[in-house]
Amino acid sequence: MLRPALFFGLVIFAVGVLYRPSSSLPVVPVACTAQQFDTDPWIVPFKKASSYCTQTPSAAPMAGSRSGNFKALRTDAFKTIDSSYWDRMDTTFFCNQAVFSPNNIVQMPEDGVKLNIKREAAQDRAYTAADLTTKDTPEAHFKFGRFETVFKPTKEPGVVSSFFLYRFDPWQEIDAEFLGNDTTKILLNVFYNPGQPGDTYNYGLRGTPVVIDLGFDASLEFHRYAIEWEPDEIRWFVDDKLIHVRKAGAPTPIPKLPMRFHVNTWPICSEELAGKFSPTRDLMGSELKSVTISQWVPPPQKRLMDFFSSLKWWGSDADWRQSAPWLQR
């Protein structure tokens, strides 16, 4: 049997041999404005995260830290819509002034799809909208990766055009949203609630949103947008330029459970967020040219340390609520 000192010596040696450094990625200096933070203890109040979203165009740029690699799983230009991989949703939710309709996802002549909002009654709503979502199957739930769209949102007050990752029970979410009253900006948000699948921790009602100035009107032409999600960091890109970084614990933990990927367009009830929805058109929508989904491949040292951690050879897990700083008032 290995002595503890020898065992840990071998672990340190193995990590040293397998170690691969992270890549440092500078953030393009852009204006960043924090939105209202939830005061529920599940989400850190803004006063406890004073360093979050303080960057301005004149500030020294921060940096991301990309570890491992990304392996492409699927690139979809939507010549057809693969119903074995994508769901065209037919649901709705609170604050959505429309019901999602499969008929509102329409093929465009030169690849891609249009995600329409129509003035037509459905259930108790006066409009229908569009949501394209990966299937509720294991291969279409993702845990860490890169999620890229070539996208053009609609410019219509009261409308949200977005791509994001989402799950419920517990609620975890990573967002990139365009607000129809000002498509020169993008809203980035994370909802985090702790727990394992099935736990009903769903209290992160506002998340921790920030608004980033794009420097162009996103509704005028297609641009490439991406979310990179790793265990310790989330990064958002526009045309391959890093515009924002979310570090673990700043201000909340990083989501850690598998999520489905969504692209949608819908009218929101919140005038404060996106403006008043009172369109003069009967048909409007955003356009999605392509989606590329890649799986995060951790560096060798991460896989090795996760293996040893899974063995639980030392100590026992304390109650996470007692040590989680984001829950302390």
C-alpha positions as CSV (number, residue, x, y, z in Angstrom):
1,M,0.0,0.0,0.0
2,L,1.4,3.4,-0.9
3,R,2.3,5.7,1.9
4,P,0.4,9.1,1.8
5,A,3.5,11.1,1.1
6,L,4.5,8.9,-1.8
7,F,0.9,8.9,-3.2
8,F,0.7,12.7,-3.1
9,G,4.2,12.9,-4.6
10,L,3.0,10.8,-7.5
11,V,-0.1,12.9,-8.0
12,I,2.0,16.1,-8.1
13,F,4.4,14.5,-10.5
14,A,1.6,13.4,-12.8
15,V,0.0,16.8,-12.8
16,G,3.3,18.4,-13.6
17,V,3.9,16.1,-16.6
18,L,0.3,16.5,-17.9
19,Y,0.0,20.2,-17.2
20,R,-1.2,22.4,-20.1
21,P,-1.3,26.2,-19.5
22,S,-4.5,28.2,-20.0
23,S,-4.7,30.7,-22.9
24,S,-5.1,34.3,-21.8
25,L,-7.8,36.2,-23.8
26,P,-8.0,40.0,-23.5
27,V,-11.4,41.5,-23.4
28,V,-12.2,44.3,-25.9
29,P,-12.8,47.5,-23.8
30,V,-16.5,48.1,-24.1
31,A,-19.1,50.0,-22.0
32,C,-20.7,47.7,-19.4
33,T,-23.7,48.6,-17.3
34,A,-25.0,46.4,-14.5
35,Q,-28.8,46.0,-14.3
36,Q,-30.8,45.6,-11.1
37,F,-29.7,42.7,-8.9
38,D,-32.0,40.5,-7.0
39,T,-31.9,41.0,-3.2
40,D,-32.8,37.4,-2.5
41,P,-29.8,35.6,-0.8
42,W,-29.6,33.2,-3.7
43,I,-28.2,36.0,-5.8
44,V,-25.5,38.3,-4.5
45,P,-26.6,42.0,-4.1
46,F,-24.7,44.3,-6.3
47,K,-23.0,46.0,-3.3
48,K,-21.3,42.7,-2.6
49,A,-20.0,42.5,-6.1
50,S,-18.7,46.0,-6.6
51,S,-16.0,44.9,-9.0
52,Y,-18.4,43.2,-11.4
53,C,-19.2,45.2,-14.6
54,T,-17.1,48.2,-13.8
55,Q,-15.3,48.2,-17.1
56,T,-15.5,51.3,-19.4
57,P,-14.0,51.9,-22.8
58,S,-11.1,53.8,-21.1
59,A,-10.5,51.1,-18.5
60,A,-7.6,48.6,-18.6
61,P,-9.0,45.5,-20.3
62,M,-9.6,42.4,-18.2
63,A,-8.8,38.9,-19.5
64,G,-10.4,35.6,-19.9
65,S,-8.6,32.3,-19.3
66,R,-9.5,29.5,-21.8
67,S,-8.5,26.0,-20.7
68,G,-8.6,22.8,-22.7
69,N,-10.1,22.8,-26.2
70,F,-13.5,22.7,-27.9
71,K,-14.5,19.8,-30.1
72,A,-17.2,20.6,-32.7
73,L,-20.3,18.4,-32.2
74,R,-22.6,19.9,-34.8
75,T,-22.8,22.8,-37.3
76,D,-26.3,23.4,-38.6
77,A,-27.0,25.9,-41.5
78,F,-30.7,24.8,-41.4
79,K,-31.1,23.8,-45.0
80,T,-33.8,21.7,-43.4
81,I,-34.8,21.5,-39.8
82,D,-33.7,18.2,-38.3
83,S,-36.6,17.2,-36.1
84,S,-34.5,14.4,-34.5
85,Y,-32.3,17.1,-33.0
86,W,-34.4,20.3,-32.8
87,D,-37.8,21.0,-31.2
88,R,-40.0,23.8,-32.5
89,M,-41.6,24.8,-29.3
90,D,-45.4,25.2,-28.7
91,T,-45.4,26.5,-25.2
92,T,-45.4,29.9,-23.4
93,F,-44.6,31.3,-19.9
94,F,-45.2,34.3,-17.6
95,C,-44.4,37.7,-19.2
96,N,-44.4,36.2,-22.7
97,Q,-47.2,38.1,-24.7
98,A,-47.2,35.3,-27.3
99,V,-47.5,31.5,-27.5
100,F,-44.6,29.8,-29.4
101,S,-45.8,28.2,-32.6
102,P,-43.8,25.6,-34.7
103,N,-45.2,27.4,-37.8
104,N,-43.3,30.5,-37.0
105,I,-39.9,29.0,-37.7
106,V,-39.6,29.5,-41.5
107,Q,-36.9,28.4,-43.9
108,M,-35.1,31.3,-45.6
109,P,-34.2,31.0,-49.3
110,E,-30.4,30.9,-48.8
111,D,-30.1,28.6,-45.7
112,G,-31.1,29.6,-42.2
113,V,-34.4,30.2,-40.6
114,K,-36.6,33.2,-39.7
115,L,-38.1,33.2,-36.2
116,N,-41.3,35.1,-36.6
117,I,-43.8,36.9,-34.3
118,K,-47.3,37.0,-35.8
119,R,-50.4,38.9,-34.8
120,E,-52.7,35.9,-34.4
121,A,-54.6,34.6,-31.3
122,A,-53.4,31.5,-29.5
123,Q,-54.7,30.4,-26.1
124,D,-55.1,33.6,-24.1
125,R,-52.5,35.6,-26.1
126,A,-52.9,37.9,-29.1
127,Y,-49.6,36.8,-30.8
128,T,-47.6,33.8,-31.7
129,A,-43.8,33.7,-31.5
130,A,-40.9,31.3,-32.2
131,D,-38.5,29.2,-30.2
132,L,-36.0,26.6,-31.6
133,T,-34.6,24.3,-29.0
134,T,-32.4,21.2,-28.9
135,K,-34.3,18.1,-28.1
136,D,-34.9,16.9,-24.5
137,T,-32.5,14.0,-25.0
138,P,-29.1,13.2,-23.4
139,E,-27.2,14.0,-26.6
140,A,-28.8,17.4,-26.9
141,H,-28.2,18.5,-23.3
142,F,-24.8,20.2,-22.9
143,K,-22.5,20.6,-20.0
144,F,-19.7,23.1,-20.8
145,G,-18.9,24.0,-24.4
146,R,-19.0,26.7,-27.1
147,F,-22.3,27.8,-28.5
148,E,-22.1,30.0,-31.6
149,T,-24.8,31.6,-33.7
150,V,-24.8,33.7,-36.9
151,F,-27.8,35.9,-36.0
152,K,-29.7,39.1,-36.8
153,P,-32.2,40.2,-34.1
154,T,-35.4,42.1,-34.8
155,K,-35.6,45.8,-34.0
156,E,-39.0,46.2,-32.5
157,P,-39.8,47.7,-29.0
158,G,-41.0,45.1,-26.6
159,V,-39.3,42.2,-28.4
160,V,-36.5,40.0,-27.0
161,S,-34.3,38.0,-29.6
162,S,-31.9,35.7,-27.8
163,F,-29.8,32.6,-27.7
164,F,-29.1,30.9,-24.4
165,L,-28.7,27.7,-22.4
166,Y,-31.4,26.8,-19.9
167,R,-32.6,24.1,-17.4
168,F,-35.1,24.0,-14.5
169,D,-35.1,22.2,-11.1
170,P,-32.7,23.7,-10.3
171,W,-32.9,26.8,-12.6
172,Q,-29.6,27.5,-14.2
173,E,-29.2,29.7,-17.3
174,I,-26.7,31.5,-19.5
175,D,-28.1,34.2,-21.7
176,A,-27.3,36.5,-24.6
177,E,-30.3,38.7,-25.4
178,F,-31.1,41.6,-27.8
179,L,-33.7,44.1,-26.6
180,G,-35.9,45.4,-29.4
181,N,-35.9,49.0,-28.2
182,D,-32.1,49.3,-28.6
183,T,-30.3,46.7,-30.7
184,T,-27.0,48.5,-30.4
185,K,-26.6,46.7,-27.1
186,I,-26.6,43.1,-25.9
187,L,-27.8,41.9,-22.5
188,L,-25.7,39.1,-20.9
189,N,-27.1,37.2,-17.9
190,V,-26.6,34.2,-15.7
191,F,-29.1,32.5,-13.4
192,Y,-27.7,30.2,-10.8
193,N,-29.4,28.0,-8.2
194,P,-27.6,25.2,-6.4
195,G,-28.4,21.6,-6.3
196,Q,-28.6,18.4,-8.3
197,P,-31.1,17.5,-11.1
198,G,-34.6,17.4,-9.5
199,D,-33.8,19.8,-6.7
200,T,-36.4,22.6,-6.7
201,Y,-34.0,25.5,-6.1
202,N,-35.5,28.1,-8.6
203,Y,-35.2,31.4,-6.8
204,G,-32.7,33.4,-9.0
205,L,-35.5,35.5,-10.3
206,R,-33.5,38.3,-11.9
207,G,-30.1,36.7,-12.2
208,T,-27.2,39.1,-12.6
209,P,-27.6,40.9,-15.9
210,V,-25.3,43.4,-17.6
211,V,-25.8,45.4,-20.8
212,I,-22.8,45.7,-23.2
213,D,-22.5,48.4,-25.9
214,L,-21.9,46.7,-29.2
215,G,-20.8,49.7,-31.2
216,F,-23.1,48.8,-34.1
217,D,-26.8,48.1,-34.7
218,A,-27.2,44.3,-34.6
219,S,-30.5,44.4,-36.4
220,L,-28.9,45.6,-39.7
221,E,-26.8,42.6,-40.6
222,F,-25.6,39.2,-39.5
223,H,-22.9,38.9,-36.9
224,R,-21.2,36.0,-35.2
225,Y,-22.0,35.6,-31.5
226,A,-20.7,33.0,-29.1
227,I,-20.9,31.8,-25.5
228,E,-18.0,29.8,-24.1
229,W,-18.9,27.9,-20.9
230,E,-16.2,26.2,-18.7
231,P,-16.4,25.1,-15.1
232,D,-14.7,28.2,-13.8
233,E,-15.6,30.9,-16.4
234,I,-18.1,32.0,-19.0
235,R,-17.1,34.2,-21.9
236,W,-19.2,36.0,-24.5
237,F,-17.8,36.9,-28.0
238,V,-19.0,39.1,-30.9
239,D,-17.3,38.5,-34.2
240,D,-14.6,36.4,-32.4
241,K,-13.8,39.4,-30.1
242,L,-14.2,38.7,-26.4
243,I,-16.6,41.3,-24.9
244,H,-17.3,40.0,-21.4
245,V,-16.0,37.4,-18.8
246,R,-17.9,35.9,-15.9
247,K,-15.5,34.4,-13.3
248,A,-16.6,31.7,-10.8
249,G,-18.0,33.3,-7.7
250,A,-18.1,36.8,-9.2
251,P,-20.8,37.5,-8.4
252,T,-22.3,33.9,-8.3
253,P,-21.1,30.4,-9.1
254,I,-20.9,29.1,-12.7
255,P,-23.8,26.9,-13.8
256,K,-22.7,23.2,-13.6
257,L,-25.6,21.1,-14.8
258,P,-26.5,20.0,-18.4
259,M,-28.7,22.4,-20.3
260,R,-30.6,22.6,-23.6
261,F,-29.7,25.3,-26.2
262,H,-32.4,27.7,-27.3
263,V,-32.8,30.4,-30.0
264,N,-36.0,32.5,-29.8
265,T,-37.9,35.7,-30.5
266,W,-40.8,36.8,-28.4
267,P,-42.7,39.9,-27.0
268,I,-42.0,40.6,-23.3
269,C,-44.4,42.2,-20.9
270,S,-41.7,44.3,-19.3
271,E,-41.7,47.8,-20.8
272,E,-38.9,48.8,-18.5
273,L,-36.6,46.1,-20.0
274,A,-37.3,46.2,-23.7
275,G,-39.9,49.0,-24.4
276,K,-43.6,48.8,-25.0
277,F,-44.8,46.2,-27.5
278,S,-47.4,47.8,-29.7
279,P,-46.3,46.9,-33.3
280,T,-47.7,48.4,-36.4
281,R,-46.8,45.3,-38.4
282,D,-48.6,41.9,-38.3
283,L,-45.3,40.0,-39.0
284,M,-41.8,40.6,-37.7
285,G,-38.9,38.4,-36.7
286,S,-35.2,37.7,-36.2
287,E,-33.0,35.6,-38.6
288,L,-30.7,32.7,-37.7
289,K,-28.2,31.7,-40.3
290,S,-26.4,29.0,-38.5
291,V,-25.6,27.3,-35.1
292,T,-22.3,25.6,-34.1
293,I,-22.2,23.6,-30.9
294,S,-18.9,22.4,-29.5
295,Q,-18.1,20.3,-26.4
296,W,-15.5,21.5,-24.0
297,V,-12.5,19.1,-23.7
298,P,-10.7,19.7,-20.4
299,P,-6.9,19.8,-20.2
300,P,-5.2,16.7,-18.9
301,Q,-4.5,18.0,-15.4
302,K,-8.2,18.8,-15.0
303,R,-9.2,15.3,-15.9
304,L,-6.6,13.9,-13.5
305,M,-7.6,16.1,-10.6
306,D,-11.3,15.3,-11.2
307,F,-10.5,11.6,-11.0
308,F,-8.8,11.9,-7.7
309,S,-11.5,14.1,-6.3
310,S,-14.1,11.6,-7.3
311,L,-12.4,9.0,-5.1
312,K,-13.2,11.0,-2.0
313,W,-10.2,9.6,-0.1
314,W,-10.0,12.5,2.3
315,G,-12.6,14.1,4.5
316,S,-16.4,14.4,3.9
317,D,-18.4,17.1,2.2
318,A,-19.6,19.8,4.6
319,D,-23.0,21.4,4.2
320,W,-22.4,23.6,1.2
321,R,-24.8,26.2,2.6
322,Q,-22.5,27.0,5.5
323,S,-19.5,27.7,3.3
324,A,-21.1,29.3,0.2
325,P,-20.2,33.0,0.3
326,W,-22.9,34.0,-2.2
327,L,-25.6,32.9,0.3
328,Q,-24.2,34.9,3.2
329,R,-25.8,38.2,3.9
